[in-house]
Amino acid sequence: MPNLLIRDVPEDTVKALKEIAKRNGRSLQKELQRFLINLAQGSVDPMEAADRIRRGLAAEYGVFPDSTALIRADRDR
Protein backbone atom coordinates (compact mmCIF):
# COMPACT_ATOMS: atom_id res chain seq x y z
CA MET A 1 0.00 0.00 0.00
CA PRO A 2 1.44 3.45 -0.87
CA ASN A 3 2.41 5.96 1.81
CA LEU A 4 1.51 9.66 1.97
CA LEU A 5 3.42 12.50 3.62
CA ILE A 6 1.69 15.74 4.51
CA ARG A 7 3.96 18.64 5.44
CA ASP A 8 3.36 21.86 7.36
CA VAL A 9 0.18 20.88 9.17
CA PRO A 10 -0.57 23.50 11.86
CA GLU A 11 0.05 22.28 15.41
CA ASP A 12 -3.50 23.05 16.55
CA THR A 13 -4.84 20.95 13.67
CA VAL A 14 -2.62 18.02 14.64
CA LYS A 15 -3.77 18.36 18.24
CA ALA A 16 -7.44 18.35 17.22
CA LEU A 17 -6.91 15.32 14.97
CA LYS A 18 -5.18 13.44 17.78
CA GLU A 19 -8.11 14.21 20.10
CA ILE A 20 -10.59 12.93 17.51
CA ALA A 21 -8.55 9.75 17.03
CA LYS A 22 -8.32 9.19 20.78
CA ARG A 23 -12.06 9.72 21.21
CA ASN A 24 -12.68 7.12 18.48
CA GLY A 25 -10.21 4.66 20.02
CA ARG A 26 -7.81 4.75 17.08
CA SER A 27 -4.27 5.89 16.41
CA LEU A 28 -3.84 9.13 14.49
CA GLN A 29 -2.62 7.15 11.49
CA LYS A 30 -5.67 4.83 11.52
CA GLU A 31 -8.05 7.76 12.00
CA LEU A 32 -6.57 9.65 9.05
CA GLN A 33 -6.51 6.50 6.93
CA ARG A 34 -10.20 5.91 7.65
CA PHE A 35 -11.03 9.54 6.91
CA LEU A 36 -9.18 9.52 3.57
CA ILE A 37 -10.76 6.25 2.48
CA ASN A 38 -14.24 7.52 3.38
CA LEU A 39 -13.55 10.81 1.62
CA ALA A 40 -12.33 9.09 -1.54
CA GLN A 41 -15.30 6.71 -1.57
CA GLY A 42 -17.73 9.52 -0.96
CA SER A 43 -19.06 7.81 2.15
CA VAL A 44 -19.64 9.70 5.35
CA ASP A 45 -20.47 8.17 8.71
CA PRO A 46 -23.65 9.99 9.79
CA MET A 47 -22.74 9.74 13.48
CA GLU A 48 -19.34 11.30 12.84
CA ALA A 49 -20.95 14.06 10.77
CA ALA A 50 -23.49 14.71 13.54
CA ASP A 51 -20.73 14.80 16.16
CA ARG A 52 -18.73 17.25 14.06
CA ILE A 53 -21.77 19.53 13.69
CA ARG A 54 -22.58 19.22 17.40
CA ARG A 55 -19.00 20.14 18.38
CA GLY A 56 -19.05 23.14 16.04
CA LEU A 57 -22.34 24.40 17.47
CA ALA A 58 -21.16 23.84 21.03
CA ALA A 59 -17.94 25.76 20.35
CA GLU A 60 -19.89 28.68 18.91
CA TYR A 61 -23.03 28.73 21.05
CA GLY A 62 -22.37 26.51 24.06
CA VAL A 63 -23.93 23.18 24.93
CA PHE A 64 -27.62 22.88 24.16
CA PRO A 65 -29.88 21.36 26.85
CA ASP A 66 -32.00 18.31 26.09
CA SER A 67 -35.29 19.57 24.66
CA THR A 68 -37.25 16.35 25.13
CA ALA A 69 -39.19 17.64 28.14
CA LEU A 70 -40.04 20.91 26.37
CA ILE A 71 -41.32 19.07 23.31
CA ARG A 72 -43.40 16.71 25.45
CA ALA A 73 -44.91 19.65 27.39
CA ASP A 74 -45.76 21.40 24.12
CA ARG A 75 -47.40 18.28 22.69
CA ASP A 76 -49.41 17.70 25.86
CA ARG A 77 -51.01 21.16 25.69
C-alpha positions in Angstrom: 0.0 0.0 0.0 1.4 3.5 -0.9 2.4 6.0 1.8 1.5 9.7 2.0 3.4 12.5 3.6 1.7 15.7 4.5 4.0 18.6 5.4 3.4 21.9 7.4 0.2 20.9 9.2 -0.6 23.5 11.9 0.0 22.3 15.4 -3.5 23.0 16.6 -4.8 21.0 13.7 -2.6 18.0 14.6 -3.8 18.4 18.2 -7.4 18.4 17.2 -6.9 15.3 15.0 -5.2 13.4 17.8 -8.1 14.2 20.1 -10.6 12.9 17.5 -8.5 9.8 17.0 -8.3 9.2 20.8 -12.1 9.7 21.2 -12.7 7.1 18.5 -10.2 4.7 20.0 -7.8 4.7 17.1 -4.3 5.9 16.4 -3.8 9.1 14.5 -2.6 7.1 11.5 -5.7 4.8 11.5 -8.1 7.8 12.0 -6.6 9.7 9.0 -6.5 6.5 6.9 -10.2 5.9 7.7 -11.0 9.5 6.9 -9.2 9.5 3.6 -10.8 6.2 2.5 -14.2 7.5 3.4 -13.5 10.8 1.6 -12.3 9.1 -1.5 -15.3 6.7 -1.6 -17.7 9.5 -1.0 -19.1 7.8 2.1 -19.6 9.7 5.4 -20.5 8.2 8.7 -23.7 10.0 9.8 -22.7 9.7 13.5 -19.3 11.3 12.8 -20.9 14.1 10.8 -23.5 14.7 13.5 -20.7 14.8 16.2 -18.7 17.2 14.1 -21.8 19.5 13.7 -22.6 19.2 17.4 -19.0 20.1 18.4 -19.1 23.1 16.0 -22.3 24.4 17.5 -21.2 23.8 21.0 -17.9 25.8 20.3 -19.9 28.7 18.9 -23.0 28.7 21.1 -22.4 26.5 24.1 -23.9 23.2 24.9 -27.6 22.9 24.2 -29.9 21.4 26.8 -32.0 18.3 26.1 -35.3 19.6 24.7 -37.3 16.4 25.1 -39.2 17.6 28.1 -40.0 20.9 26.4 -41.3 19.1 23.3 -43.4 16.7 25.5 -44.9 19.6 27.4 -45.8 21.4 24.1 -47.4 18.3 22.7 -49.4 17.7 25.9 -51.0 21.2 25.7 
